[in-house]
Amino acid sequence: MKYVFKILFAIVLLVLVSSCKNSVPDKSGGLALYTLRDEMSKNPKEILKKVSDIGYKYIEAAGYDNGKFYGMAPEEFKSYVLELGLTPLSTHQSMVTLENADEMIAQVKAAGFTYFVIPIPPMGHFKFDSETRSMSMSEDIELVTNIINVIGKKCHDVGLELLYHNHDFEFKKNVNGITPIDYFLNNTNPEYVNFQMDLYWVTKAGVDPVSYFKKYPGRFKAWHVKDMDDQGRFAPVGTGTIDFDRIFENKELAGMKYFFVEQDKTFDDLKPLDAVKISHEGLKNIQTK
């Protein structure tokens, strides 16, 4: 009887270990689907299959509209990506407001995501100048922070984690001498709100990412990893000037759990799908683990 018990215990332990392994996304890097937004708008299932074939193991969505992710109901989207061996880990929800937050959070939860990301200041506080292509935000930093805090608490209450994603303008002082990203970090509760650092945009702002890891340890749970060419443009990972080895050496200080390859725009006839292939290969030469 004792021998049978040992066998049963061993089987249960093996199942549990296997389950844990399957539930944890590969730490070699995920893909932010914003890079492939044009392709995803045409044939999302085919493109998701190609993403899986390249070797990415987890994804970040950026295609939510009217309760669906890339035209699929939350449950359908979750089922399809899991079938491909992809983990739906994070999603950018640029249209979130206090009025639609509850419904949107429920749909993000149903789609299987862990992270609900606010990619720009919400509710009309983001500004984009189409002529200069420059981005900025409103001066009402306290109101924006309060909105983020409220949405963060809502996410926490249903088991999601809220992250705020930066560009470069959050690192520049506003007319009142306030640096928005510092205000966000100092006035949000880390139990409810943390951050997704975009390494390109921080570098573009002339700021050292590691300096922020030291100043606010543990707050940067996810990263966007994209390179910068010698003209200051977006580039596939490993082909540009950003010292990723140095940044990844400080990943524990940052609190980073996951990172996503992203490239907002490609140049010189490089196709987005080819860019993410190059980036996936480029990661192999970076000490990410």
C-alpha positions as semicolon CSV with decimal commas, in nm:
position;residue;x (nm);y (nm);z (nm)
1;M;0,000;0,000;0,000
2;K;0,286;0,233;0,088
3;Y;0,446;0,157;-0,251
4;V;0,120;0,243;-0,432
5;F;0,096;0,568;-0,240
6;K;0,450;0,664;-0,343
7;I;0,369;0,596;-0,709
8;L;0,050;0,806;-0,691
9;F;0,239;1,087;-0,518
10;A;0,507;1,081;-0,787
11;I;0,245;1,098;-1,063
12;V;0,067;1,393;-0,899
13;L;0,398;1,573;-0,851
14;L;0,491;1,515;-1,215
15;V;0,157;1,654;-1,334
16;L;0,193;1,960;-1,116
17;V;0,545;2,034;-1,235
18;S;0,441;1,985;-1,597
19;S;0,141;2,212;-1,549
20;C;0,358;2,483;-1,397
21;K;0,602;2,464;-1,686
22;N;0,324;2,495;-1,940
23;S;0,168;2,791;-1,761
24;V;0,482;3,005;-1,749
25;P;0,563;3,187;-2,074
26;D;0,907;3,148;-2,230
27;K;1,146;3,412;-2,092
28;S;1,324;3,450;-2,427
29;G;1,089;3,729;-2,523
30;G;0,740;3,793;-2,652
31;L;0,610;4,002;-2,939
32;A;0,409;4,323;-2,927
33;L;0,159;4,279;-3,208
34;Y;0,146;4,656;-3,266
35;T;0,449;4,594;-3,489
36;L;0,228;4,388;-3,721
37;R;-0,085;4,602;-3,691
38;D;-0,140;4,641;-4,066
39;E;-0,096;4,269;-4,130
40;M;-0,314;4,179;-3,830
41;S;-0,595;4,399;-3,961
42;K;-0,616;4,186;-4,276
43;N;-0,569;3,827;-4,160
44;P;-0,504;3,803;-3,787
45;K;-0,519;3,426;-3,758
46;E;-0,268;3,371;-4,036
47;I;-0,029;3,629;-3,888
48;L;-0,059;3,485;-3,537
49;K;0,036;3,147;-3,682
50;K;0,344;3,306;-3,842
51;V;0,436;3,468;-3,509
52;S;0,420;3,127;-3,344
53;D;0,624;2,971;-3,625
54;I;0,900;3,232;-3,579
55;G;0,934;3,111;-3,222
56;Y;0,770;3,375;-3,007
57;K;0,592;3,221;-2,708
58;Y;0,385;3,507;-2,570
59;I;0,218;3,810;-2,719
60;E;0,092;4,156;-2,641
61;A;-0,222;4,264;-2,823
62;A;-0,295;4,610;-2,960
63;G;-0,610;4,543;-3,156
64;Y;-0,911;4,585;-2,927
65;D;-1,228;4,728;-3,076
66;N;-1,592;4,702;-2,972
67;G;-1,537;4,417;-2,730
68;K;-1,326;4,208;-2,966
69;F;-0,956;4,141;-3,012
70;Y;-0,863;4,153;-3,380
71;G;-1,224;4,083;-3,469
72;M;-1,250;3,783;-3,237
73;A;-1,458;3,756;-2,921
74;P;-1,237;3,733;-2,611
75;E;-1,294;3,360;-2,563
76;E;-1,231;3,285;-2,931
77;F;-0,910;3,488;-2,930
78;K;-0,785;3,312;-2,616
79;S;-0,868;2,969;-2,753
80;Y;-0,699;3,034;-3,086
81;V;-0,371;3,174;-2,953
82;L;-0,342;2,897;-2,694
83;E;-0,398;2,644;-2,971
84;L;-0,096;2,797;-3,148
85;G;0,116;2,762;-2,836
86;L;0,108;3,136;-2,768
87;T;0,028;3,293;-2,431
88;P;-0,192;3,606;-2,437
89;L;0,006;3,791;-2,173
90;S;-0,053;4,163;-2,220
91;T;-0,281;4,401;-2,408
92;H;-0,268;4,773;-2,484
93;Q;-0,604;4,936;-2,416
94;S;-0,565;5,287;-2,553
95;M;-0,937;5,369;-2,548
96;V;-0,998;5,300;-2,180
97;T;-1,203;5,553;-1,984
98;L;-1,358;5,552;-1,639
99;E;-1,692;5,488;-1,808
100;N;-1,589;5,180;-2,009
101;A;-1,321;5,045;-1,777
102;D;-1,533;4,778;-1,606
103;E;-1,658;4,629;-1,932
104;M;-1,314;4,645;-2,094
105;I;-1,145;4,487;-1,792
106;A;-1,393;4,198;-1,799
107;Q;-1,318;4,136;-2,167
108;V;-0,942;4,152;-2,111
109;K;-0,983;3,899;-1,832
110;A;-1,196;3,671;-2,052
111;A;-0,931;3,680;-2,326
112;G;-0,678;3,534;-2,083
113;F;-0,445;3,831;-2,043
114;T;-0,246;3,903;-1,728
115;Y;-0,151;4,265;-1,792
116;F;-0,386;4,549;-1,880
117;V;-0,166;4,826;-2,026
118;I;-0,250;5,193;-2,060
119;P;-0,027;5,291;-2,355
120;I;-0,097;5,667;-2,359
121;P;-0,249;5,913;-2,110
122;P;-0,619;5,823;-2,107
123;M;-0,939;6,013;-2,167
124;G;-0,821;6,284;-2,406
125;H;-0,507;6,376;-2,214
126;F;-0,280;6,250;-2,493
127;K;-0,187;6,497;-2,767
128;F;-0,049;6,420;-3,113
129;D;0,058;6,688;-3,359
130;S;0,007;6,545;-3,708
131;E;0,229;6,809;-3,869
132;T;0,536;6,766;-3,647
133;R;0,455;6,401;-3,555
134;S;0,526;6,497;-3,194
135;M;0,349;6,354;-2,890
136;S;0,269;6,518;-2,558
137;M;0,014;6,513;-2,279
138;S;-0,207;6,759;-2,095
139;E;-0,070;6,955;-1,801
140;D;-0,331;6,811;-1,563
141;I;-0,094;6,547;-1,431
142;E;-0,282;6,500;-1,103
143;L;-0,608;6,416;-1,280
144;V;-0,434;6,172;-1,517
145;T;-0,268;6,003;-1,220
146;N;-0,599;5,972;-1,036
147;I;-0,757;5,807;-1,342
148;I;-0,470;5,559;-1,365
149;N;-0,502;5,480;-0,994
150;V;-0,875;5,413;-1,022
151;I;-0,834;5,183;-1,322
152;G;-0,543;5,009;-1,149
153;K;-0,758;4,928;-0,847
154;K;-1,033;4,794;-1,074
155;C;-0,783;4,566;-1,248
156;H;-0,643;4,442;-0,919
157;D;-0,988;4,356;-0,790
158;V;-1,041;4,102;-1,070
159;G;-0,688;3,961;-1,073
160;L;-0,534;4,166;-1,353
161;E;-0,222;4,382;-1,326
162;L;-0,219;4,734;-1,464
163;L;0,089;4,879;-1,633
164;Y;0,146;5,225;-1,774
165;H;0,356;5,237;-2,094
166;N;0,580;5,535;-2,159
167;H;0,692;5,730;-2,463
168;D;0,953;6,006;-2,447
169;F;0,731;6,297;-2,343
170;E;0,672;6,158;-1,992
171;F;1,042;6,212;-1,922
172;K;1,032;6,582;-2,011
173;K;0,935;6,849;-1,760
174;N;0,602;7,018;-1,822
175;V;0,528;7,391;-1,787
176;N;0,505;7,346;-1,411
177;G;0,848;7,187;-1,389
178;I;0,703;6,841;-1,322
179;T;0,841;6,531;-1,492
180;P;0,526;6,324;-1,557
181;I;0,685;5,979;-1,523
182;D;0,829;6,072;-1,182
183;Y;0,492;6,206;-1,072
184;F;0,324;5,883;-1,185
185;L;0,579;5,668;-1,003
186;N;0,562;5,874;-0,684
187;N;0,183;5,898;-0,673
188;T;0,063;5,551;-0,771
189;N;0,028;5,252;-0,543
190;P;0,260;4,970;-0,661
191;E;-0,001;4,722;-0,541
192;Y;-0,232;4,849;-0,815
193;V;-0,015;5,030;-1,072
194;N;0,324;4,949;-1,222
195;F;0,501;5,027;-1,547
196;Q;0,599;4,893;-1,885
197;M;0,924;5,062;-1,983
198;D;0,977;5,121;-2,352
199;L;1,355;5,112;-2,380
200;Y;1,363;5,292;-2,714
201;W;1,153;5,586;-2,598
202;V;1,346;5,626;-2,274
203;T;1,669;5,634;-2,475
204;K;1,510;5,877;-2,722
205;A;1,434;6,108;-2,429
206;G;1,806;6,111;-2,342
207;V;1,753;5,914;-2,021
208;D;1,938;5,607;-1,896
209;P;1,687;5,328;-1,823
210;V;1,911;5,187;-1,550
211;S;1,896;5,517;-1,362
212;Y;1,520;5,469;-1,328
213;F;1,561;5,110;-1,212
214;K;1,784;5,242;-0,935
215;K;1,550;5,528;-0,849
216;Y;1,232;5,318;-0,857
217;P;1,334;4,954;-0,807
218;G;1,076;4,688;-0,880
219;R;0,830;4,912;-1,064
220;F;0,904;4,815;-1,427
221;K;0,737;4,475;-1,461
222;A;0,753;4,456;-1,841
223;W;0,967;4,612;-2,112
224;H;0,937;4,694;-2,479
225;V;1,266;4,597;-2,642
226;K;1,339;4,775;-2,968
227;D;1,661;4,914;-3,105
228;M;1,764;5,254;-3,240
229;D;1,969;5,302;-3,555
230;D;2,239;5,567;-3,596
231;Q;1,977;5,808;-3,730
232;G;1,764;5,770;-3,418
233;R;1,501;5,559;-3,596
234;F;1,340;5,233;-3,485
235;A;1,549;4,928;-3,571
236;P;1,533;4,550;-3,521
237;V;1,680;4,428;-3,195
238;G;2,054;4,375;-3,215
239;T;2,109;4,593;-3,523
240;G;2,124;4,931;-3,351
241;T;2,298;5,129;-3,081
242;I;2,116;5,044;-2,756
243;D;2,329;4,849;-2,506
244;F;2,076;4,579;-2,415
245;D;2,330;4,364;-2,230
246;R;2,385;4,640;-1,974
247;I;2,012;4,700;-1,938
248;F;1,932;4,330;-1,895
249;E;2,202;4,300;-1,629
250;N;1,971;4,516;-1,417
251;K;1,645;4,333;-1,491
252;E;1,602;4,210;-1,133
253;L;1,651;4,562;-0,998
254;A;1,386;4,682;-1,243
255;G;1,142;4,409;-1,138
256;M;1,110;4,295;-1,499
257;K;0,916;3,973;-1,547
258;Y;0,856;3,980;-1,923
259;F;0,969;4,171;-2,228
260;F;0,825;4,221;-2,575
261;V;0,997;4,289;-2,904
262;E;0,839;4,587;-3,077
263;Q;0,915;4,809;-3,373
264;D;0,674;5,096;-3,428
265;K;0,780;5,151;-3,789
266;T;1,017;4,992;-4,039
267;F;1,238;5,166;-4,293
268;D;1,431;5,101;-4,616
269;D;1,175;4,853;-4,754
270;L;1,208;4,623;-4,451
271;K;0,876;4,445;-4,393
272;P;0,743;4,431;-4,035
273;L;0,727;4,051;-4,039
274;D;1,091;4,035;-4,149
275;A;1,182;4,286;-3,878
276;V;1,036;4,069;-3,602
277;K;1,224;3,769;-3,742
278;I;1,551;3,965;-3,728
279;S;1,472;4,078;-3,375
280;H;1,398;3,723;-3,263
281;E;1,741;3,617;-3,391
282;G;1,899;3,927;-3,239
283;L;1,775;3,831;-2,894
284;K;1,998;3,523;-2,908
285;N;2,305;3,746;-2,886
286;I;2,178;3,940;-2,585
287;Q;2,216;3,816;-2,227
288;T;1,843;3,828;-2,152
289;K;1,832;3,550;-1,891
